[in-house]
């Protein structure tokens, strides 16, 4: 069952190189980049096991559809006998070994997602995704843009690849299962994704009110901070500025008003 998004979702963002200009686009143009999952840093992204197990009627419906679409070339008078369908099932069992990579590549071109999280004070994510604590963490309020966040899904973490049954799942269900499951090793990220299954990678506009605050990293330099604060003043609509601060005696981050 699909969970509603939490009251706040965050996106860690580097400001190194061109990414500073990308941040300007987010703040001033209200445009967020949806990336292909195949461009992410996890080589296990969108890996899955597929099952072609089905009944004779499943294979009959599949073969009829394939013949109708011209994907299966058979004589016009050839019937869908049980013998033929049993042979077809055997062929597809072997095809299933190579199918996941083809599906992954094809679906990866169609899908676009930004990665978000439930937490804004994770030391590791500040280090990995926000330019070694020199970047920012963007603070989104989904309730301010319910339509934009209606396709927000939380990641399922598992020690195993997801199991996809070709006959029991539709294209969208297969895509969500494949692209919304990650290794349990990533569980600390508490990740959410906005999923566009059809338009691929690219910029998407979001309602400006959806972005409610920007958190400055504890290692951000004064020049970058000055530019970002200038964009905040220039932006139409209010945007709070906060700062991530290092714990005095513990390895922690605390976010405070700035």
SEBA-427199 format. One line per field, with one value per residue: residue number from 1; residue in three letters; x, y, z of N, C-alpha, C, CB in turn. Coordinates in steps of 0.05 Angstrom, whole numbers. Each point is the difference from the previous one (the first is absolute). Glycine has a CB too. Layout:
REM SEBA-427199
seq = c(NUM:...)
type = c(ALA:...)
npx = c(X:...)
npy = c(Y:...)
npz = c(Z:...)
capx = c(X:...)
capy = c(Y:...)
capz = c(Z:...)
cpx = c(X:...)
cpy = c(Y:...)
cpz = c(Z:...)
cbpx = c(X:...)
cbpy = c(Y:...)
cbpz = c(Z:...)
//
This chain:
REM SEBA-427199
seq = c(1:2:3:4:5:6:7:8:9:10:11:12:13:14:15:16:17:18:19:20:21:22:23:24:25:26:27:28:29:30:31:32:33:34:35:36:37:38:39:40:41:42:43:44:45:46:47:48:49:50:51:52:53:54:55:56:57:58:59:60:61:62:63:64:65:66:67:68:69:70:71:72:73:74:75:76:77:78:79:80:81:82:83:84:85:86:87:88:89:90:91:92:93:94:95:96:97:98:99:100:101:102:103:104:105:106:107:108:109:110:111:112:113:114:115:116:117:118:119:120:121:122:123:124:125:126:127:128:129:130:131:132:133:134:135:136:137:138:139:140:141:142:143:144:145:146:147:148:149:150:151:152:153:154:155:156:157:158:159:160:161:162:163:164:165:166:167:168:169:170:171:172:173:174:175:176:177:178:179:180:181:182:183:184:185:186:187:188:189:190:191:192:193:194:195:196:197:198:199:200:201:202:203:204:205:206:207:208:209:210:211:212:213:214:215:216:217:218:219:220:221:222:223:224:225:226:227:228:229:230:231:232:233:234:235:236:237:238:239:240:241:242:243:244:245:246:247:248:249:250:251:252:253:254:255:256:257:258)
type = c(UNK:UNK:UNK:UNK:UNK:UNK:UNK:UNK:UNK:UNK:UNK:UNK:UNK:UNK:UNK:UNK:UNK:UNK:UNK:UNK:UNK:UNK:UNK:UNK:UNK:UNK:UNK:UNK:UNK:UNK:UNK:UNK:UNK:UNK:UNK:UNK:UNK:UNK:UNK:UNK:UNK:UNK:UNK:UNK:UNK:UNK:UNK:UNK:UNK:UNK:UNK:UNK:UNK:UNK:UNK:UNK:UNK:UNK:UNK:UNK:UNK:UNK:UNK:UNK:UNK:UNK:UNK:UNK:UNK:UNK:UNK:UNK:UNK:UNK:UNK:UNK:UNK:UNK:UNK:UNK:UNK:UNK:UNK:UNK:UNK:UNK:UNK:UNK:UNK:UNK:UNK:UNK:UNK:UNK:UNK:UNK:UNK:UNK:UNK:UNK:UNK:UNK:UNK:UNK:UNK:UNK:UNK:UNK:UNK:UNK:UNK:UNK:UNK:UNK:UNK:UNK:UNK:UNK:UNK:UNK:UNK:UNK:UNK:UNK:UNK:UNK:UNK:UNK:UNK:UNK:UNK:UNK:UNK:UNK:UNK:UNK:UNK:UNK:UNK:UNK:UNK:UNK:UNK:UNK:UNK:UNK:UNK:UNK:UNK:UNK:UNK:UNK:UNK:UNK:UNK:UNK:UNK:UNK:UNK:UNK:UNK:UNK:UNK:UNK:UNK:UNK:UNK:UNK:UNK:UNK:UNK:UNK:UNK:UNK:UNK:UNK:UNK:UNK:UNK:UNK:UNK:UNK:UNK:UNK:UNK:UNK:UNK:UNK:UNK:UNK:UNK:UNK:UNK:UNK:UNK:UNK:UNK:UNK:UNK:UNK:UNK:UNK:UNK:UNK:UNK:UNK:UNK:UNK:UNK:UNK:UNK:UNK:UNK:UNK:UNK:UNK:UNK:UNK:UNK:UNK:UNK:UNK:UNK:UNK:UNK:UNK:UNK:UNK:UNK:UNK:UNK:UNK:UNK:UNK:UNK:UNK:UNK:UNK:UNK:UNK:UNK:UNK:UNK:UNK:UNK:UNK:UNK:UNK:UNK:UNK:UNK:UNK:UNK:UNK:UNK:UNK:UNK:UNK)
npx = c(17:30:28:-41:60:14:-35:53:10:60:16:58:7:66:0:42:-3:-44:-15:1:-40:-35:-9:-22:-44:-19:-8:-29:-36:-33:54:-4:48:-52:66:-20:-15:50:23:1:58:-35:43:-60:-31:-47:23:-58:14:-34:-35:-3:-37:-48:-38:15:-23:60:9:-58:13:58:-21:-45:42:40:-44:-17:60:10:24:-16:24:-58:-6:-44:-1:37:-53:29:17:-2:47:5:1:49:37:-14:22:57:8:-10:43:44:-26:10:65:-12:-54:38:29:-54:-25:50:-2:-62:-4:52:-33:-51:31:3:18:9:30:-48:30:-52:56:5:45:29:59:-13:-31:45:39:-34:-21:41:60:18:-64:-1:-67:-42:-24:-40:-36:-40:-47:-13:-38:24:-20:-61:23:61:-16:-42:60:18:18:20:49:-36:57:2:53:-31:12:-58:-13:-11:-50:18:-56:-1:13:-39:52:-12:17:57:12:-11:36:50:-2:-12:57:50:28:-38:50:-49:-24:32:-39:-54:2:-55:10:-36:-14:6:-22:18:54:52:29:-35:6:-50:-13:4:-52:52:-31:45:42:-21:66:48:22:49:28:12:33:-41:59:-26:-9:-48:-26:-3:-32:-43:-15:-10:-43:-30:-8:-23:-48:-52:-3:21:54:-3:61:0:60:1:17:45:-39:33:8:-18:29:-52:-7:-23:-35:17:-44:49)
npy = c(-24:44:11:50:15:-6:49:-5:-27:18:8:-13:52:-19:63:-46:46:22:-2:66:-6:-43:44:41:-44:-4:61:16:-48:-23:-41:-54:-18:-44:-26:-39:-28:4:52:-40:2:-59:-33:-12:48:-48:-61:-28:-60:7:-47:-10:-26:2:-43:-26:59:25:-22:18:60:-4:-20:44:47:-24:-3:60:20:-36:-36:-54:-4:-40:-18:49:-60:11:-20:34:-72:4:-2:63:7:-41:34:55:-22:-14:59:26:-37:28:59:-1:4:57:23:30:26:15:28:36:28:13:28:37:31:11:24:66:-21:63:-47:28:-18:-3:40:65:-43:-44:21:-29:48:44:-38:-10:56:51:-10:-47:20:36:-14:22:-44:24:7:-34:24:-64:46:37:-48:-40:3:-8:-52:-35:-29:3:-65:4:-21:-55:5:-59:-23:3:37:24:-62:35:-48:19:-9:46:57:34:11:20:-53:-1:60:-9:-51:31:53:-22:-43:34:-52:-4:40:45:-12:56:22:-9:-12:32:-19:54:-60:45:-68:48:36:-45:24:54:41:-28:66:-19:39:45:-34:-49:39:3:9:11:-41:47:-62:13:18:55:27:49:-18:-37:42:44:-38:-17:59:16:-46:21:58:-25:-34:31:-15:18:-29:-8:19:-60:6:-66:21:-46:-26:47:-64:-26:-11:54:29:40:14:59:32:12)
npz = c(0:-42:61:-11:-21:62:5:-40:-59:19:-61:38:-42:-5:7:-38:-49:-17:65:-3:-49:32:46:-43:-16:59:7:-52:-21:56:-31:41:-44:-7:8:-45:61:-44:38:57:15:-11:-47:31:-42:-5:33:-13:7:-57:29:-68:57:-46:10:-53:12:1:-58:-23:14:-26:-56:-7:8:-42:-47:9:-11:-59:56:-38:-68:14:-63:3:23:58:38:41:-10:63:-43:-2:63:11:-40:29:55:-26:-23:57:32:-38:2:64:-15:-29:34:40:-49:-31:51:11:-56:0:55:-9:-47:41:53:3:61:19:35:41:49:34:4:-9:34:-51:29:-55:-27:15:-32:-51:-16:19:-42:55:28:-62:-4:24:33:-54:56:-49:39:-36:22:-51:-45:19:-60:18:34:-45:-7:72:-11:63:-36:7:39:-32:29:-61:-50:19:-7:-60:4:-65:28:48:-37:-41:-25:58:30:-28:17:61:4:-25:34:65:11:31:16:52:-21:-2:65:7:-50:36:-74:-3:-61:-11:-31:-52:-13:-46:6:2:41:10:41:32:-1:63:3:1:44:-13:29:68:-8:-38:51:-14:-5:60:-56:-20:-15:27:-61:15:39:-45:-39:42:17:-63:-5:52:-25:-54:28:-24:67:58:-19:70:-13:36:10:-9:63:-9:45:31:-5:-62:-54:6:-54:50:-58:34:-31:-40)
capx = c(-17:16:0:1:26:1:-5:23:19:25:18:28:8:27:3:25:-1:-26:-22:-9:-20:-25:-14:-14:-24:-20:-9:-13:-18:-17:4:14:9:-7:22:-4:12:24:23:6:27:-2:-1:-21:-25:-19:5:-23:-4:-26:-12:-19:-18:-28:-18:-4:-16:17:17:-18:-6:25:6:-20:7:25:-6:-16:18:20:25:2:-8:-10:-20:-27:-17:12:-14:16:-3:14:28:14:2:20:26:4:8:27:17:0:15:28:2:-2:26:12:-21:2:18:-14:-21:13:10:-22:-15:17:-2:-26:-6:15:-6:19:3:-5:3:-15:17:18:22:17:28:11:-11:12:27:0:-16:0:27:15:-12:2:-24:-25:-22:-25:-21:-26:-24:-18:-28:-3:-1:-9:0:27:11:-18:15:23:0:23:16:0:27:-1:26:-3:-13:-29:-9:-21:-13:-8:-28:-16:5:0:25:6:5:27:19:2:14:28:14:-5:11:29:13:-4:23:-7:-24:3:-7:-30:-4:-25:4:-22:3:-13:5:-3:13:29:15:-4:-10:-28:-8:-17:-11:20:-5:8:27:-5:25:25:18:27:18:17:26:-4:16:-15:-8:-24:-22:-9:-15:-25:-18:-10:-22:-24:-13:-10:-22:-27:-9:19:16:16:28:9:27:8:22:13:-2:24:13:-9:0:-27:-8:-24:-8:-10:-6:24)
capy = c(24:24:18:29:11:13:29:14:-16:16:-8:10:11:11:25:-1:4:8:-5:25:11:-17:9:26:-7:-11:21:23:-9:-22:-23:-22:-19:-28:-15:-28:-17:-13:18:2:-10:-27:-18:-19:13:-12:-28:-16:-27:-1:-27:-3:-21:7:-22:-3:22:24:-1:3:29:14:-6:13:28:3:-4:24:23:-6:-8:-29:-7:-27:-3:9:-22:-16:4:2:-25:-3:-8:24:18:-11:6:28:4:-9:20:24:-5:6:28:16:4:24:21:22:21:14:16:21:20:13:16:21:23:12:8:22:2:13:-15:16:-15:10:12:21:2:-24:7:-13:11:27:-4:-13:13:29:11:0:19:28:5:7:-19:13:-9:1:-6:-12:10:24:-7:-28:-12:-6:-22:-23:-23:-4:-28:-7:-23:-26:-10:-29:-13:-15:14:-5:-21:10:-20:13:-4:10:29:17:14:20:-14:-11:22:11:-20:-1:25:9:-20:3:-16:8:16:28:5:24:24:5:14:2:9:8:-18:6:-25:3:22:-2:20:28:19:2:23:-6:25:13:-3:-27:3:18:8:-10:-4:4:-19:11:7:18:25:25:8:-16:8:26:-3:-14:19:19:-13:-2:26:5:-19:8:-18:-2:-24:1:-9:-13:-8:-25:5:-24:-5:8:-22:-24:1:6:25:13:21:23:24:15)
capz = c(0:-3:23:-7:7:26:0:-12:-15:-3:-21:2:-27:-2:-14:-14:-28:-12:18:12:-19:2:24:-7:-14:19:18:-14:-22:10:-18:12:-20:3:-13:-5:21:-10:4:29:7:9:-23:4:-5:-19:-5:10:-11:-13:-4:-22:7:-5:-8:-29:-9:-1:-24:-23:-3:-7:-28:-17:-1:-16:-28:-8:-3:-20:13:-2:-27:-2:-21:8:8:22:25:25:14:25:-6:-9:23:18:-12:3:28:3:-13:15:25:-5:-7:25:11:-11:-2:19:-9:-21:12:16:-18:-13:19:10:-18:2:27:12:29:19:25:23:25:23:20:-9:19:-1:-5:-24:-24:-4:-11:-27:-21:2:-4:25:19:-11:-16:14:1:-7:18:-15:14:-20:2:-15:-28:0:-26:-7:17:1:-8:18:11:17:-10:15:3:1:-6:-25:-22:0:-18:-18:-16:-25:-5:22:4:-23:-6:20:25:-2:1:28:16:-7:5:27:19:3:20:28:9:-3:15:16:-15:2:-26:-15:-27:-17:-23:-26:-15:-29:-13:1:15:-8:20:5:17:24:12:17:29:10:12:23:14:-11:22:-8:12:21:-12:-23:1:1:-27:-8:17:-9:-25:6:14:-20:-15:18:0:-27:-6:7:20:22:2:25:-2:24:-2:14:18:11:29:15:13:-13:-29:-6:-14:9:-18:15:-17:-6)
cpx = c(18:-3:-2:27:0:-4:22:17:24:16:27:10:28:-1:26:-4:-27:-23:-10:-20:-26:-16:-15:-26:-22:-12:-16:-20:-19:1:18:7:-8:21:-9:12:26:25:8:27:-1:-2:-21:-28:-16:7:-23:2:-28:-9:-19:-19:-29:-16:-1:-16:16:16:-18:-6:25:6:-19:6:25:-5:-16:18:22:27:4:-11:-8:-19:-28:-18:10:-14:18:-4:15:29:17:5:20:28:6:9:28:20:1:14:29:4:0:27:12:-20:4:18:-13:-22:11:9:-23:-16:16:0:-26:-5:18:-7:20:0:-3:3:-17:16:18:25:18:28:11:-12:9:28:-1:-14:0:28:16:-8:3:-24:-24:-17:-26:-23:-27:-23:-21:-29:-5:-2:-9:1:29:11:-18:14:25:-3:24:14:-4:29:-1:28:0:-11:-30:-6:-23:-11:-12:-30:-18:3:-1:26:7:6:28:21:3:14:30:15:-5:9:30:10:-5:24:-6:-22:2:-8:-30:-9:-28:7:-26:4:-16:8:2:18:31:13:-6:-11:-30:-5:-16:-11:20:-4:9:27:-3:25:24:20:29:18:19:28:-3:17:-17:-9:-25:-24:-12:-17:-27:-20:-11:-22:-25:-14:-14:-25:-27:-11:22:15:18:29:8:29:4:24:11:-4:26:15:-7:1:-29:-2:-25:-7:-13:-7:26:-9)
cpy = c(25:18:29:10:12:30:16:-21:18:-11:13:8:11:27:2:4:9:-3:25:14:-16:8:26:-6:-9:23:22:-9:-22:-24:-21:-21:-28:-16:-28:-16:-14:17:2:-14:-29:-19:-22:11:-15:-28:-16:-28:-1:-29:1:-23:9:-25:-1:23:26:1:3:29:15:-5:13:30:5:-4:24:24:-5:-9:-30:-8:-29:-2:7:-22:-16:6:1:-25:-1:-7:24:18:-10:5:30:7:-7:21:25:-3:6:29:18:6:26:24:23:23:16:18:23:22:16:18:23:25:15:13:23:2:19:-16:20:-17:12:15:21:3:-25:7:-12:12:29:-3:-10:17:31:11:2:21:29:7:7:-24:15:-12:4:-7:-11:10:26:-4:-29:-14:-8:-24:-24:-26:-4:-28:-3:-24:-24:-10:-30:-12:-14:18:-5:-22:10:-24:13:-1:12:31:14:15:19:-13:-12:22:10:-20:1:26:12:-20:3:-19:11:17:30:9:26:25:7:16:-1:9:9:-15:9:-24:4:21:0:22:28:16:-1:25:-10:26:12:-4:-28:1:21:9:-11:0:2:-19:14:8:19:26:25:9:-15:8:27:-2:-13:19:21:-12:-2:27:6:-17:11:-21:-4:-27:3:-9:-11:-9:-27:6:-27:-3:7:-24:-27:4:4:26:11:23:22:22:16:26)
cpz = c(0:24:-9:8:28:-3:-13:-15:-7:-23:5:-27:2:-13:-15:-30:-10:19:15:-18:1:25:-5:-14:19:16:-15:-22:8:-19:13:-21:8:-16:-8:22:-9:3:30:6:10:-23:3:-5:-21:-9:11:-12:-11:-3:-23:6:-4:-9:-30:-10:0:-26:-26:-4:-9:-30:-19:-3:-17:-30:-11:-6:-21:12:-2:-27:-1:-25:10:11:23:26:23:16:26:-5:-8:24:20:-10:3:29:5:-12:17:27:-4:-7:25:12:-10:0:20:-10:-23:11:16:-19:-13:19:11:-18:3:27:9:30:13:26:23:25:22:20:-11:17:0:-8:-26:-25:-5:-13:-29:-21:1:1:27:19:-10:-16:17:2:-5:16:-15:19:-19:2:-15:-30:-3:-27:-8:15:0:-9:16:13:18:-11:19:2:5:-4:-27:-22:1:-20:-17:-16:-24:-3:22:4:-27:-3:23:27:0:3:28:18:-5:9:27:21:-1:22:28:11:-2:18:17:-14:1:-24:-10:-29:-12:-26:-24:-18:-30:-13:1:16:-11:23:2:18:23:11:19:30:10:13:22:15:-14:24:-11:14:20:-10:-23:4:-3:-28:-9:16:-9:-26:5:14:-19:-17:17:1:-27:-6:8:19:21:-1:24:-6:27:-4:15:17:11:30:14:11:-13:-30:-10:-15:13:-19:16:-19:-4:-14)
cbpx = c(-37:-5:27:-50:9:32:-28:0:-37:0:-38:8:-48:20:-29:19:34:18:17:44:38:24:35:44:27:25:39:41:36:-30:-6:-23:38:-50:33:1:-46:-28:-15:-49:12:-22:48:30:21:-10:50:-29:32:10:5:34:33:13:-27:3:-41:3:34:-20:-35:18:19:-34:-21:26:-1:-39:-9:-23:-4:-6:32:4:29:5:-15:44:-39:-4:-6:-42:-16:-21:-47:-33:-6:-35:-47:-15:-12:-42:-33:6:-23:-44:6:29:-30:-7:40:10:-28:15:41:-3:-25:28:30:-17:-15:2:-18:-8:30:-32:47:-29:-1:-40:-28:-40:6:5:-40:-25:16:-1:-29:-43:-18:37:10:49:18:3:26:18:27:24:10:29:-2:25:37:-29:-42:7:21:-38:-19:4:-24:-23:34:-48:16:-47:7:-6:41:-9:14:23:-10:43:12:5:28:-49:-8:-30:-49:-17:-11:-42:-42:-11:-3:-39:-38:-2:35:-27:30:15:-8:37:38:3:47:-27:38:-6:8:2:-24:-46:-41:-2:36:-8:39:-7:1:29:-46:5:-39:-25:24:-44:-25:-9:-33:-9:-3:-25:18:-47:37:25:48:30:20:41:43:25:26:45:34:23:35:46:32:-8:-30:-29:-1:-42:10:-47:15:-18:-19:34:-34:-22:0:-30:42:-16:22:10:-7:28:-48:29)
cbpy = c(-25:-3:-33:6:8:-35:-6:35:-30:10:-4:-30:10:-46:22:-30:-35:-14:-46:5:17:-38:-23:24:-12:-43:-8:25:13:34:30:8:30:10:27:8:-7:-26:26:2:46:16:9:-22:44:46:6:42:-21:43:-10:18:-19:46:5:-50:-22:-1:-28:-45:-4:-5:-43:-34:6:-16:-50:-17:12:32:39:-6:35:-6:-36:36:-2:0:-24:50:-22:-14:-46:-3:14:-36:-38:9:-8:-48:-18:13:-35:-47:-9:-20:-49:-29:-35:-32:-28:-38:-40:-34:-28:-39:-41:-35:-24:-33:-47:24:-47:46:-35:30:-13:-39:-43:24:30:-27:4:-42:-29:17:-9:-43:-40:-2:26:-17:-32:-5:-30:47:-31:10:12:-12:37:-39:-22:23:34:12:26:49:34:31:5:50:-18:20:32:-11:45:0:-6:-43:-5:48:-35:45:-28:-12:-41:-45:-10:4:-4:32:-10:-37:12:25:-29:-30:8:26:-32:48:-14:-42:-37:-4:-49:-23:-11:0:-11:11:-32:46:-38:52:-24:-15:26:-22:-34:-15:30:-51:31:-40:-19:33:31:-20:-12:-23:1:18:-29:49:-28:-27:-44:-19:-26:13:11:-38:-25:21:-4:-44:-8:20:-26:-36:16:12:-37:23:-23:30:-8:-7:35:-15:49:-28:45:2:-36:42:26:-12:-30:-26:-15:-12:-34:-13:1:-42)
cbpz = c(25:-49:26:7:-49:17:41:36:-19:49:-33:41:-12:-2:34:36:-4:-44:5:23:-29:-24:28:-3:-40:3:29:9:-32:23:-40:44:-12:6:26:-50:18:-32:-40:10:12:42:-7:34:12:-16:0:5:34:-25:50:-32:33:-12:42:3:18:51:24:8:36:47:15:14:46:40:7:27:48:-29:31:50:-18:51:-21:-34:-46:-24:-19:1:-45:23:-15:-46:-7:13:-32:-36:14:0:-45:-22:14:-16:-43:8:4:-29:-15:36:13:-32:3:34:-9:-31:12:21:-32:-32:11:-44:0:-21:-22:-26:-13:-7:25:-17:28:-12:50:26:7:40:46:23:2:25:-40:-25:38:-1:-34:-17:33:-46:42:-43:34:2:45:36:-11:38:-13:-9:28:-9:-46:9:-41:40:-20:-15:19:-17:49:25:-29:12:34:-3:41:-20:-25:22:41:3:-49:-24:5:-30:-47:-7:0:-38:-48:-18:-7:-16:-33:7:-15:-47:1:23:-30:51:-10:42:-5:22:31:6:36:8:12:-44:9:-46:-8:-5:-40:11:-4:-36:-5:-37:-43:4:44:-47:25:-9:-41:33:15:-7:-20:40:-11:-13:38:21:-25:2:43:-2:-26:27:33:-15:7:-44:-33:28:-50:28:-36:12:-3:-38:13:-36:-8:12:42:40:-3:41:-44:49:-38:40:17:-4)
//
